[in-house]
């Protein structure tokens, strides 16, 4: 996740929580813009994580918060497309085009 945040221009030494918008694509091919709070957390025991708005549930994703220190989800970065895939039990989606507010 850190490589995705860095490549997207998130300043990890700036604010701990930054508001952004991303394009989300679910495994069925649906996509749309969703709001996300990016917690850089590089100096905390929580590590970086993403907190999405409730609109993510309209894509069939049961959770709004995804932390790197959890066993699930699994984060995979497609560096060519700058796309971050997030996979867990009963959900799979990817995000790209992170735009800070």
Secondary structure, DSSP 8 states (H G I E B T S, - for coil): -HHHHHHTT--TTS-SEEEEEEEEEETTS-EEEEEEEEE--TTSTT--EEEE-GGGGGGT---SEEETTSS--EEEEETTTTEEEEEETTEEEEEEEEEE-
